Amino acid sequence: QVQLQESGPGLVKPSQTLSLTCTVSGDSITSGYYYWTWIRQFPGKGLQWLGAIGSSGATYTSPWLKSRTSISRDTSKNQFTLQLSSVTPQDTAVYYCARDNQLRKSPTRIESFNYWGQGTLVTVSS
């Protein structure tokens, strides 16, 4: 069974960099043809695709956040990370990591993904 777990600070100050890690078990992030993905959900709203890193190591980021978003991985720990710079209170959301077999850039439901973590709330506030 593939499991994903997000970790990182729950509170980030404005202008700082949000950094989250997704730890994967039950699968290798370098095997197969998958996209290890970051998504977020604003309070009371739908999902927003942030980016992904493929099993090959290729990265894909949202065009509307591209200058602020960085996705990387640590294959020795079977983890991949999201960094979002210059955060504002508008970045407050529940952040999810997920595995998918396609670049699902307009997700409607978290259940659309093959596997996903439980999500972590990140609040941007001073």
Buried (B, 14 or more C-beta within 10 A) or exposed (E): EEEBBBBBEEEBEEEBEBBBBBBBEEBEBBEEEBBBBBBBBEEEEEBBBBBBBBBEEEBBBBEEBEEBBBBEBEEEEBBBBBBBBEBEEEBBBBBBBBBBEEEBBEBEEBEBBBBBBEBBEBEBEE
